[in-house]
């Protein structure tokens, strides 16, 4: 990295220098290290190493990191740079310009679907060297980006509050006038695009939020070169004026959702749907997806949103009946026509969305994996998934694997048929656990009951991730249960301590 920094001695523009430093800092962005925070393990170590090199290239790198690094990196780099300059190491010619950048104006180029926004922020160095930062915000992504593959082995991910999107790409241009003219022309000539000025304060609020989502998402789906621009984007967003607000997601309560569904089912677009009962259930799922995962936008339709709903969310999250599986593409098509009309989507947009929907329909049968296809009893699956949350199936089956047979409760007459019990009911769940742990005392059963409830609810998600990690290295289920119980007993009331304890558990060596 320090050898790479020699390029900083050959450039004259502070913009070129910043981009080189951002590329160096981005070489480890998004990586994970077992020793801790990668920005500390690598980034701060690089600052320390450059401080000892005492060369012009090292000083140039430290000056760049003092502006583009994390707060801790920047503070250390500034102290080290002052020390090197004090000892007579030569500064690069562009050093005075770095940090003397100011924002000018912002614009947004967006599609009519609401899928993506390209935020264009214009900056200058002391009124000269005008340049544009273009940041792509994907509004279909908001922190839960795992694909539908590995249905029964969920990957770790970070769940965040609802946000209006995530940063997927960024780039810089010094041809500002040419860029803006292209965007204006596309906004005029393309009925599916819009281009307009954007308040710099709102741009800062949106970009900060979307960048946080990208940073916190496990294996974010960003452009392969995004890491090179990450530090530059972070620094440029920081100098935009404060005071902007993110749009608040509308609240859709049960009554409001029911009203939307009723209006849709009574519309001309829905009149050809043959099974109104199945159509009603499918409409409820479409509305649920829009309210929860699309920032409170149930009426928004787009090609990408329809594909994600049909090929990712439904196969991963929802238990559909056979009639619902057959009906959902047709209900979604009717919804596209109905919602597109209500939101003013151009006819070209409706047609493009329907084309994408029918292409996805051909793949839906393969994407949707009915648990019964794996030999699972449909009745058992229904009992484990009263909420239809298909993603919860493996962790609930792990927590409560005994759902059939007969059980004679201690000190009581008669037998209980476990297949008649509801594992979602706390009292019935207790009986199921008594069957699995005959002769256990009340305190022991209480501990298993607390763990079973946590696994049933997925609270926190790291609990199930830890169980899977321990299974992968060879621990038996019963031993895993007791290790998780110990963690809950010691740190269950402190989420941060519990997460750290579970992280340590996930790195336990396999049994001999």
N, C-alpha and C positions, 0 to 999 in steps of 0.2 A: 504493500500500500504506500509506503514511503517512497519507493522507487516510482510508482505511478504518479506521485505528487510532483515529480520533477517537471511534468507537463505544465504545472502552474507557473513555472519560470519563463515559459515560452509564449504566454498569452498576454494581451494588453487590456482586454475588456474585462471589467469586473463580472459581467454576465457569464462570459466563458469560464472564468475562474470559479464562480459559484457552481456552475453545472458540473465541472470536473470534481469539485469537493463533494457535491451531492451524489455523484456516481460512486465515489469512494465510500461514502457513508452508507450508500444503498447496497453495497456488496454483501452485507449481512442482514439487511432488513428482512423481516418475516421469518428468520431462522429461530430455532429453539435450541437451547443448550441446557444440559442437566445441571450445570453449575449455578444457574440463576438467570438474571436479566441479561440478554445478549448485548444490550446497549452499554451495560457496565462491563461485562466480561471482555468484549472486543472493543467497543467504542472508547471507553475510558482508558483501556489499556493502550490503545493506539495513541491517545493524547500523551500518556506518560512516556511512551516509547519515542514519540516525536520530540518531546521536551529534552530527552537525553541526546538526541542526534545532533542538535545545535548546528544545522545546516540551513541554507536559504530555502530549500525545498520543505524542510520540516517547519520552518517559520511560516511559509506560505500556507501550508496545510493547517497549521494551528490558527492562523487568522481566519481562514474559511470556516473551520469548525466553531470558532468563537461566535460566528453569525448563524451557521446552519445546524449546529449540533443540538442535542437535548440540553435542557437547562444545566444539568450537572457537567456534561461534556463542555458546554460553552464556557462555564465559569472556570473550569480547569484549563481549557485551551487559552483563555484570555490571560490568565496569570502566567502561563508558560510562555506565551508570545511576548508579553512585556519583559519577561526575564531575558529571552533571547535577544530582543531589540536592545535591551540595556547592556548586553555584553557585546554589541556591535555587529550582530548578524544582519545582513542586508535585507531590507523589505522589498517585496515585489512592487512594481509600479502601479498596479491596480488596487493596492491595499486601501488607499484613501476612499475609493469608490464603493467598496463592499460595505453594506449597511446603510449607505446613503440613498437608498431606493425609496420611492414614494408611490402609492397607488394613484391612478388617474381616474379611471372609470371602469365599469363592468357591464357586460352584456350576457344574455342567455340565448342559446339556440336550442330549441326543444322540439320534439315530435308531438303531434296532436294527440297521440295515445297517452302521453304522460309516462312513457317508459324510461326515457333518458333526457337529461339536461346536460348540455355542454356549457359550462360557466367560463366566460372569457374575461379575464382580469388584465387590464392594461397598467403598466408600471413604467417609470422613468428613473434614471440616475441624475438627480439635480436638474430635471427638466429635459435631459438628453437621453440618448440610447433607449428609445422607446421599445418596449417588448411586451409580448402577450403570453400569459399563462393560460392554457386551456385545460380544464379539468372535467372529465366525464363522470357524471353522477348517475348511477343506475338505480332507478326508483323501484325496480322489481326485486332488488336485493336489500335485506335489512338485518343481517346477522344470523339467519338460519339458512345457510347456503348449501347444506349437504344434499347430495343427489339421492335418487331413490334406490341406488344400488346398496348392497349390504343391508337389506331390510332388517335382518335379525342381528346385525352387529353394528349398532349405531356408532358413528365416529364422534370423538369429542368436538364440541362446538361451544361458542359463547352465546348465550341468550341475552339480548339487550332489550330495553324498552323500545316501543315502536319508534322508528326513525324514518325519515323520508328518503332513505337510500344509502348507498355506499359508493365510495370512489373506486372506479375500475381502471382508470387510465389518466395520464396527464402528459402534456408536452409543451414546449416553449417555441415561440416564433418571434423573429425580429422583423418580419414582414407584416407589420400590423395592419396597414391600409389594405393590402391585398387580402389578408384574412377576413377583415370586416366586410369588404366588398363581396367576397364569396358568400359569406353568411347572409348578407342582405339580399343578394340575388336568389339564393336558395329559398329564403323566406318569402320572396315575391312569387317565384315560379313553381315551387313545389307545394301542392295543397296539403301535404302531410307534415310540413315544417313551419315553425314560427321563429322569428328572430326579433328581439326587443331589448331595450336597455334594462339593466337590473341594478337595484339599489346595492351599493357596495356593502352596507351593513348587513343586509339580508344574505348577501353572498358569503360573508364571513360566517354567519350563523349556520348556514346550510353546509358549507365546506368543512367546517370544524366537526360538525356532527357526523357527516358522511365519512370523513377521514378517520374519526374515532371508530366507527363501525368496521372499516377496513382493517384498522390496526388490531382490533379485538377479535376478528373473525379467524377461526382456525382454517388455515390454508385458503386465503381469500382468492376468488377467481379474478385476478387482476391481469392486465397485460404483462407480458414477460419482461418488459423494460420498465415497469412502473417503479420498481425499487430504486432505479437510478435517479428518479425525479422526486422521491418521497421527501427527502430532507428539504429540497428546494420548495416544494409545495407547502410543507409545514411552515417554513419561514415566511413565505409570501402571504399565506392566509393570516398569519399572526399580525401583519402590519396593516391589514384592512381595518377600516374604522369600526369600532364596537357599536353595540346598541341595536343590532338587528334581531329579529325573532323568527323562529321556525314556525311554519304553519302547524296549527294544532289539529290532530286527527279528530274528526267528528265522532261523537259518542252515539253508538247504535245499540240501544237497549232491546230487550226482547220484543216489546210491542212495535217498535219502529222497524225491526227486521221483519216481523210478521206482516206488517202493512206493505212493505216493499214486495215480499213474496206474493201476497194476495193480489196486488196490482199487476204483477207480471203474469200470474196464472190466469187473470181475467182479460189479458190483452189479446189483440188479434194475432200477435206473433206466437202466442202459446196455444192457439185454438186447435192446432193439428197434433198436439201431443196426446197420444192415446191413453196412457196410464197416468191419470192426474195424481194418484197417490205417490207413485214413484217420482213423478215430475216435481211434486211439492218437496219431497225429501232432497232431491238433487238441487233444487233452487235454494233450499236452506244451506246446503254445503257451499254453493257459489257465493252466497251472501256472507257466510262465515269466513270464507277465504278472503274476500275483499275487505271485511271489517278488521280482521285480526292481522293478516299478513300483508295487506296492501294499504296500510296507513289510513284505514277508515274510508276506502274508496270502493264500495261494492259495485257501483255502476260503471266503473272504469273498465273498458275492454280493450285488448290489444292482442296481436298475434303472439307475442312473447308471454303475456300473462295467461292466455288460454293454454299454451303448451305447458307452462309450469304447473298450472292447476291440474291438467289432465294427465301429464306424464311424470310429475314429481310429487305433488302434494297428495293427491288422491291415493296413488299406490303406496305411499309411505305412511299416511296418517289416518285414512278413513276405511272402515270396514263396510263395504257395499254389499247389498243383497244381489243375487243374480239379475233381478229385474232392474235394479238401479244401475248395475254395470252396463246393461243394454241401453238404458234410457239416457244416461248422463251426456253423451255427445250431442244427442238431439236437443236436450234441454239447454245445453250450453249454446248451441247454435241459435235457438230461439231467444235466449238471453242476450246474445250479441246484437241481434237485430233490434230488440226492444231497448236495451240500455244504450246502444249506439245512437238511436233516435233521440232518446231523452237527454243525452249529454251533448248533442250537436256534433257527433263525430262525422266527418265527411263521408260520402258514399264510398270513395276510394278506400278509406280506412276500414269501413265495415266489410267491404269485399275482401280486402287483404287479410282481415282477421278471420273471416269464414274460410278462406283458402287454407290458412295455417291450421285452423281447427280440423278440417277434414283430413289434412295430411297427418295430423297428430292422432286422429281417430284410428287410422290404420295401425298405429303402434300401440294404442292403448291396451288392447287385449294382452299383448306381451308384457307391457309395463306393469299392469295391475296384477299382482300376485295374490290370488285368493288363498288364505291360509289352508283351506280344505285341500288345495292341490298338493300340500306337503304332508298329507295324511293326518291332519289335525281334525279332531271332532268339531263340527260346526257348533254344536250345542255348548261345548267347553269354551270355544273361542268367544261365543256370544256372552257367556258368563264373565269371562275375563275382560271383555271390552264393552261394558254397558254404555260407555260414552263414545264408542266407535273409534277410539284412538289407537289405530293399528300399530303405531310406533311403540306403544306401551306393552304390547303382547309379550315380548321376550322377558322383560324385567318382571312382569306380573307372574308369568309362568315360573320364573326362577324363585320368586318369593313364596308362591303357593302352588307347588307342583301336584299336591294330592287333592283332587277334586272329585274323586269317585271312591266307592267302597262304603263300608259301614263302620260306625264308631260307637262304642259303648262308653259314655262319659263316666268318669270315676264317681262312685257313690250314688249313681242313679240307675234306675231300671230302664230296660229297653235299649234299642239301638237307633242311631241316627244315620240316615242315608246321605252321604256327603254330596251326591249328585243333586240333591234338592236344596243345597245351601247356596247362598249368594255371597261370593267372596268380597263384593263391594260393601257388604253390611258388616260393621264392626263386630257385632255379636256372632254372626255366622263365621266370620274370619277367625274368631277366637276358637271356635269349635274345630275348625280345620287345623289350626296350629296345635291344639291338644292331641289330635289324631297323629300328627307327625312327631310329637314329643311326649309319648306316654310316660306317665309317672313324674313329669317335671313339676317343680313347685311353681307357685303363682308368680314369684319374682322372675324366674327364668322365662315363663310364658309372657310376662309383661314386656320383657326386653325384646323377645321375638316379635311380639305384636307391634311394638314401636317401629322396629325395622321394617316389618311387612307393610305398614302404612306408608312409611317413607318411600319404599320401592314402588308401591302401588301408585303413589302420586308423582313419582319422579322428583322428589325433593330431598336433597339437591340432585341435579343430573349426574354430578361426579360420583354419587353413591353407586349407580349402576355401571358407570364407566370403570370404577375401581373393581367391582365384582368381575367384570369381563376380563380385565387385565390379569387378575389373579387366576381365573379359569384358564387363560391362555398359557400361563407358565406352569400349570399342573396342580394347583391347589384344589382340594375337594370342596364341594358345595357347602357342607356343614361347617368346615373350618373357615370358609370365607364369611359365612353368616356371623360367626362368633367374632371374627376380626372386625367386621363392620359394626357389630353391636358394641364392642369395646370402644371404637372411635366415637360412636354416638353417645355412649355413657360419659366419656371424658370431655368431649368438645361439641356435643349436640346443640348447646345453647349459644355457641359462638360461631357464626358462619365462616369467618375467615380462618379461625383455628381448625374448624372441621375440614375445610378445603385443603389446608396444608397437611393435616393428618392423613387425609385420603390420598393426597399426592405422594406422600412417603410410602403409604401402603402399596400404591401402584408400582413402586420400584422395589418391592420385596423380592429377594432371590427365590427361585423355585425350590420346592422341598427336595430333600436328598432322595 
